[in-house]
Amino acid sequence: MERILSDAFDFSVSPFDRLTPEQRQRLAAALDLGVYARDGVILSRDEPADCLFVVRQGLVHERRGGEVVAVHGAHDSFDLQALFSDGQARSFVAAEDTLCDLVPRPILLELAHENAAFGAVIQQAFADRLSALANERSNRETAALTMARIRQAYLHPPVFVEAGASLRDAAAAMKRNQASSVLVRDGDPKKGGRIGILTGTDLRDLVVLEGQPVDSPVRLLARYELLALDRDDLLFNALILMTKHSVRRLVITEQGAVAGLLEQTDLLAVLSNHSQVVALKVDRAATPEDLGRASQDIVGLIRTLHGTGVKVSFIADLVTELNRKIFRRLFELLAPPDLLANACLIVMGSEGRGEQLLKTDQDNGLILRDGYDCPSLPQVTDAFTRHLVEFGYPPCPGRIMVSNPDWTRPLALYKDSLFHWIHRPDEAAQMNLAIFYDAAAVAGDAALLAEAKGYLLGRLQDNQMFFTAFARPALAFDTPSGLFGGLFERRRGEAVDIKKAGIFPIVHGVRALALEKHMAETNTTERIWALADQGVLDRGMAGELADAFTFLSTLRLKAGLDGSVSGTQTDNLVRMETLGKLDRDQFKDCLALVKKFKELLAYHFHLNH
């Protein structure tokens, strides 16, 4: 990018048309002109801006996670969010040769203060931008929930009685099957027979209120105008039908046969799995038990969003935010106020990177302010770990948890550990450094983590031996080939550990490249695009890596959901025979790309020497 003095600024464009002639002169005198070549990075991720960019000529792509989320052409401006906050998770790239007028932040603030009409537009534009960003996720999530299918809800198995059975028989069948209704079969439906329904409420009204004899046949008392929907119909259609007819259950069919009954409570359980509902439960939680129930609601939310085809990156963002709210609230419930003020609760690994979907091993720690002492600290940390286990987050086999004193320590001791991990890097030290580099603050004083991270990045040197050793684990696991084509037929039934074969090499390889460049990003996809912005990866490779990481994460999520009721990631195995042809082909392409990426890492870090 080249900055030169600007001329011929277009003051007819809002909000600059509200400036007085004298204010226009001052603004014109302060302007620069930015010249950007095609594919040049104008503003990178998490980079605070010192000016407002107004496109004079050309085209700018606003990217988030590699996706183009907005396009800015002539007379458009960006980025107020970066200008008035601490950066953004987006970058701005010139889609073609581009000229931008650069309005310095001081003159923009000065004019906004002087000119109420100009300031009001700037303020409103900033507010609208933040509101649009806040609403974007909610709108996408709501749209996904409106597309949820009946098969994503729990169906109660149908309980049949013959039409000649008595009311007593019907009541006994309900009790025996723990059901709230029975279906009455009056003849063979295929030969002109019919199916009716009798509910527990019907029995109460008929026997207790109307005095019907308990040996009366159900044939005469059942209701035969069944309200039925297909299992692939929308849940919202079921809700509308229930509301319209004032009923609390529907018969659900599949390929013309009765598949079960959808109860109103189960329908609402799916539709209420909205992140805002879960977040409200977390905020109002008065006990750890309340938080445990909210934690279980996240599993339903994941199943619903995944079942409606929502991208795994969006689900991960959502789950990350909700998990961190739960961890924060749990720590607030357990910790005395002085501990909250003098410590920083951190999450590391996949939770720190914002990539945890289902519940995996705990990776957390506590950074204490130097000189601070909390007599009840062991009780607090033990209770924190114990409750997370009860919520479904398994304990870490390596004991990287706040209940381990090695991970609950003063800032000075964390710095000592970082020094050791950098300068005497054995295998355990490299693992500890890797997960700490991914750390994110959850509760307490985030400045403590910021100081520790600053110390880490400040101690790093251009030491080829260190980075070679740090990057080497990316090549530790085999990425299989020969699983496809003719060999695939002979290996039917074989399972592939998708984390070792594909996800870990991408995560750790990208992490090693990012650490070498002293990057502050923690999320793998954001690191990929930040590396592309710095020219470490070309954009073609960055896009392929980001897509492969998303696809492999989606396969892992599906395998986890299929193998777990509680939402805990029990394994990382993908069984080849469960994949359709398109997924199998894409899986093959992803593994080939991972092999190519490993070759790039081996060359870059001299791993074959």
N, C-alpha and C positions, 0 to 999 in steps of 0.2 A: 504494500500500500504506500502511496505517495501523498503527502499533504502539501497543497499549494494554496495561495491566497484565492479566496472565492470572489466571483463577481456575478452580476446578473441573477441574484437570488430572486425567486418568484414570490413576491409579497402578496399576491392575490389568493394564495392558498391559505385556508383556515389552519391554525388560529392566527397566523401572522398578519392577516388582513385587518386584525383588530388593533394593530400597533399604530401609534402616531408617527408622523414623518420623522420627528427627532429620534424616536425609539428605533425606527427602521434604520436610520443612519448608524446608530450605535451597534445594532445587531450586525449590519453589513460589515462594519469595521472589525468585528470580532470573529467573523466566519472564517473557516478554512474549507478547502475542498479536498475530499478524499477520492483518490483514484485507485480502483481495485480491478485487477485482472480477473478474468473468468476463473472460477474455482478458488479464488482467494478468500481467506477467512477475514471477515470484517470485524466480528465480535465473537470470541470463543466462549465456551461454557464457563459459567461461574466467574466471568470477568466483569468487574464493575466498569461502567462506562463513564467517560469524562465529558461526553457530549451527546446531543441528540442527533441522530442521523436522518437526513431528509434526502430521499432519492431524487436526484436531478435527471439522471439518465441511466437506463439499464434495468436490471432485475435482481432482486435479492431473495434467496430462499431462507426462511426461518426453519431450523431443524431441531427436532427433539428426538433423541435416541436414534438418529439416522433417518427419521421420517421427516418429510417436508410438511410442516403443519400450517404454514402461511407463506404467501408470496407477496412481496412488496415491490411495486412499480413506481413510476414517476409520480412525485408529489406525496408519496406515502412516507411516514416517519416511523422510526424505531430507535432505541428501545427504552421507553420510559421506566419500565420495571428495573432494568439494569442501572438506570441513571439515578433512581431514588431508593434503591435497596442494595442488598449485598450480592448482586449477581443473579443469574438465572440458570436453569438447567437446559438452556437452549443455545444454539449458536446461529450466527448469521453468515451466510456464504454467498458470494457473488455468483449468480447463475450465468451471467454474461459480463462482458466488460461494463463496469458500472462507475458512475460519478455520484458522490453523496456530498451535500452540504453539511458541514459539521458545526452544530450550534453548541458552543461551550456551556457547560452546566452553570457557571456563575452568572453569565449574562441572561440565561433562561430564567434562573431564579430571581434575578434583579428585575427583569421586565414583568414577570408574573406578580411580583410584590407591588410594583408601581401601577400596573394596568389591570384592574379588576376583571375586565371582560376577557383579556388574554389569559390571566391566571385561572379564571373559572374553567375555560376550555381545557387547559393543561391538566388541571386537577380532575376534571370530569373524565378526560381521556385516560388518565392513570387509574381512576376508580373503575371505569368500564373495563379496562384491561385486566385488572385483578379479579373483577367479578366474572369476566368471561373465562378466565383460567380456572377459577373455583367451580364454576358451573359445568365446565367441560366434562370433568370426570363424572359428576353426578348424572348429567344427561346421558352419557354413554352407558353408565351402569343401569340407569332406569330403563333405557332402551333395551338393554340385554335382558333385564328381568321381565319386561313385557313380552319377550319372545320365548320365555321359558315354557317348556312342554309339560303336559300332564305326567309323562313318564319320569320326569325329574322329581316328582313328589311320591311320598309313600302311599301305596295302595293296600288297603286291608283285604286279605284273602276273602273270597266270597264263601259264605256259609249257606248251603242249600237245605231246604226241607221240602218234602212233598206236599202237595196241596191238601191231601187228606189228613196231614198231621194236625194235632191239637195245639191250642195256644200254650198249654203246658209243655208240649214237645218243643215248640219254638223257643220258649223261655229257657228250657234246659240246653238247647243247642247254642243259644247265645252265651250262657254261663260256661259251658264246656269249652267253647272256642274264644272266650273273652271278647265277644263281638257285641256291637251295639245294634245290630240288625241281622235279619236273615232274608235270603231270597227264596221266594216260593215258586216251585216248579209245578205248573199245572199242565201236564202233558208234554210231549216232545216238541220243542219250538220249531224244529225242522218239519214237523208234520201238522202245523197249525196250532200247536200248544202255545202257552204264554208263560211269561215270568213276571212275578210281582214282588213286592217288598213289604216287609213288616218290621217296624223299628221298635226299640225298647220303649220309646215314648208312646207308640201305638198300643203296646201291651198295657202300659200303665193306664192309659185313658180307657181302653176297652174293658179291662178287668176291674180296676179299682173304681173308676168314675162311673162307668156305664153298667157295671155288674154283669158282663158277659161271662158265661160259664167257662172255666178253664179247659173243658174238654171240647169247646167249639172248634170246628175245623178252620184252619187258616185260610182255606180257599175263599170263604165268604167275606173275610175281613182284610185281606191283603189289598194293596193298591197296585194296579196293573199298568198305569200310565207312567212307565219308568222314564226318568230323565237320564239320558245316556250320552256320553261323548266318547270319541275314539282316543286311545292312549297318546296319539301323536298330535292331538289338538292342543291349543294354547291354554295355559292355566288361567289367563284372564277371561277366556270364554267360559271356563268352568265357574269362575267367580261371578260373572254376569248372570249365568243361568241360575246359580244358587240364589243370588239376590233377587232376581226377577220372580222366582217361584217360592221364595221364603223357605228353602230346604237347606239341610246341613250336610247332605251327602248326595253323590251322583254315582250311577253305575258306569264303569269304564270298560269299554270293549277293545279288543284287539283282533283284527281279522274276523270280525263278526261275532266272536265268542266273548263271554263275560271274563274280564281279566281281574276285576276287583272293584272295590268301592273307594272313592275319594271322599274323605271326610273334610269338612270345612276347616278344622283345626290344622290338618296337614297341608292343605292348600295355603292357608295364611302363613304357616311356618316357612314355606318357600318364598312367598312374596314379601315377607317381612325381613328376609335376610338381606337387607339393604345396609350398606356400610354405615349410613347415618344412624340407623336404628341400633346397630351393634355398638357404634361409638357412643351413643347416648347411654346405653346400658353400662358401658365401661365408666363413663364420667359419673354416673349415679351409683356405682358400686360402693357399698358400705363395708363389705367384707371380702376376703379372698374367695369365698364360695360364690359370691355374685360374679366375680371376675371369671371364675372357672366356667360358669354357665355362658357368659359372653364369649369366652374363648371357643366353646363348642359351636356357637352360632357361626363363627368364621368358616368352619368346615362346610356348613350348608351353603354359605355364600360362594365359596370356591367352587363347589359342585355345580351350583346354578349358573355362575358366570362361564365356567368351562363348558358346561353342557349347551350353552347358547352361542358358543363360538367366539367368546371374547378373547382377545390376544393375551398370551401369558404374561407379557410385560405389563399390561394394565392390571391384571390380577395381582402380580407381584407388588406393584406400587401400592395397591389397596391393602393387601395383607401386611406389607411392611408397616404401613401407617397404623393399622389396627393392632398389630402385635406390639409395636412400641408404645402405644397408648396403654395396653394391658400391662406391660412391664413397668411403665412409669407409674401407673396407678397402684400396682402391687407394692412397688418400692415406697410410694407415698403412704400407703396404709401401714407399712411395717416399720419405717424408719422414723426416728425422732426428728423434729425440725432442725436441730443443729447438725445432724448427719446430712440431711438434704442440702444444707447450706455449705457444707464443707467436703462434699464428695461428688463424683461424677460416675453415674452408672453407665457402662458402655456395653454394647453388643458387638460381636465380631463375626468373622467368617461370613457365611451366606446371609445372616441376619444383618450384619453391618453393611454388606453390599446392597441390601434391599432386594435379594433374590430368593429368599426363602418363601416357599409356597406352603407345602405341608410341613408339619412340625418335625424338625430334625434335632439332633443333639444340641444341648445348650452350649453356647460359647459366649460367656459374659464375664465382666470384671468390674472392679470398683477402684477408682483412683481417688485417694484421700489427700486433702490439703496437708502440706508438710506442717508438722507440729500439732495436728489435731488428734485428739484421742476420744474414742467413743466406747465407754464401758460395755454397752449392750451389743456391740458390733457382731460378735460371733452368733448371738441369737437371731439377729436380724438377717444376716447372710444365710444362715442355715434354713431359716423359715422361707426365705426367698427361693432358694433352690428347691426345697421340698414342695412348695406350692406349685412351682412351674412343672415339676414332675407330675403332680396331681392333675394339672391342666393338660397333660399329654406331651410335654416337651421332655424327651428322655435326658437323663444325666449324661454329661460328656465323658466318654471313656478315658480321655486324657485329663479329666478333672479341671478343665478350663471353665471354672464357674466361680461366682463370688464366694461360695462356701469354702473354697480353697484359699488359704492365706497367701499363696503365691500370686493370686490374681486379685486380692484385696489388699492394697498396700499404698503407702504415700507416694506422691509424685516423684520425689527424689529417688525412691527405689525403683520405680518404673523406668526412670531415665538410666539408672545403673543397669537394669536388665536390657534396655535398648542398646546401650553401649556394648554390653557383652554379646548380644545377638548379632550386632554388626561386625564386631572385631574378632570374635571367636565363634564363628558360625558353624556349630555342629548341626546334625540333622534336626534335633529338637529346637535349637535356636532359630533355624531357618523357618520351621513351621510356626513358631511363636511370632516371629517377625512378620510373616505373611498374614496371619490372621489379625495381628494388631494393626497392620497397615490398612486393613479393611474396617477398622473400628468406627462406630458412630455413637454419639452421645444420646442417651435416652432420658435421663433424669438427673437432677442436681445441677452443678455448675459446669457447663460445657467448656468453659475456659480452661479447665484442667486438662481435658483431652486435647484441646487445641495447642496447649503448651507442649504436651508430650509429643504430639504429631510434629510440631515445629522442630522439636529437638531431634526427632528421628530423621526428618528430611535434611536438617542442618548438618548432621553427622555423616551423611552419605558422601562419599567421594567417588571420583571416576576410577574406581578400583575394578578392573576387569575380572580379577579372580573372584571377588565377592559376587558380582552379578552373574558370573558363569555358574558359581555354586548355587546361587539363589534360584536361577532359572532352570537348573537341571531337573528338578522333580516334574516339570511339565512333560518330560520324555520318559518318566518312570514307568508308565503303564502302556501296555500294547494297545494300539488302535487296530482292531482286527480287520483283515480283509479275507476274501474267499468265502464270506458268509452268503454270497449271493450267486445268482446264476446256477450252474450245475452243482457247485459245492453246497449251495443253500439246501437243495433237496436232501442231501445226505446228512445235513446238520439240523434237520427239522426237530424242534424240541429244545434246541440249544438257546440259552439265555445270554444276553450281552449286558455287562455292567455299564450302563450308559454314562454314569458319572466318570468312571475311570477311562473309558474308551474315548469319550468326546467332550464332556462338559469340563472336567478338571483341566485337561490340556489347554483349553481355550481360556478358562478363568485364570490359571496360574501363569500361562504364557503372557497374557495381556497384563496381568498384575506385575510381572517382572519388567516388561517394557515400560509400564507406567512408573514404577518405582525408580527405574534408571533415569527417567525424565523428571523426577521429583514432583509428580502430579498429585493434586489434592483429591481428585475424583476417587470414589470408592466403587461405584456400580460398574460392572463389567462392560455393558453396552456403552455407557458414557465414557469409559476409559478408551474403548475402541475408537469412538469418534473423536475424542480428544487427541489420540495418537494420530489419527488421520489429519486433524487440523494442523498438527506439528510436522506432518510429512513423514512420520515414522512408518505408517502404513499407507499404501495408496488407497484411494477411495473405493476402488473396485474390491480389493481384498477386505477392507473394513466392512463394506456392505455385505459381502458373502459371509464373513465371520459373524456379524451381528445376526444375520438371518439363520445361520447354522445354530448359533447359541439359542436363539428363540425356539427353533424347531426341536432341538434336543431337550430343552427345558419343558416343552409341551409334552413330548413323549414321556419324560420322567414324571410329570404331573399326572398324566393319564394312568401310567403304571401304578403310581402311588394311590390314586383314587380307587382303582380297580382292586387293589390289594389291601385296603385299609378302610375300616368303618370309622375309626376315631380321628382320622386326619393326620396320623403320624406316618412319616415316610419310613416304612418298614424295610424296604430294600430299594436298589436302583436298577433292578433287572428288567430288561425288555425282552420278551419272548418272541422270537422271530415269526412264529406261525400266527401270532395275533395281529400282525401288521398286514394291511391291505397292500396291493401292488404299488399304489402311489406313495404311501408312507415308506414302503420298503425301498423304493427307488430313491426317495429323498434322503432316507437314512444312509444309504450307500453313498450318495453325493456328499453328505455332511462328513462322513468318516473319511472320505477321500480328501476333503478340504482340511480336516484336522491334520491328516498326514502332511499335507502341503505346508500348513502353518508350523508344524513341528520342524520341518526342514528349514523354514525361515528362521525359527528360533535357534536351531542348531548352528546355522551360519552366523547369525547376528551375535550370539553369545559364545561362539567358538566351542560348542559343546561336543564336537567330534574330535577335538584335539587332545 
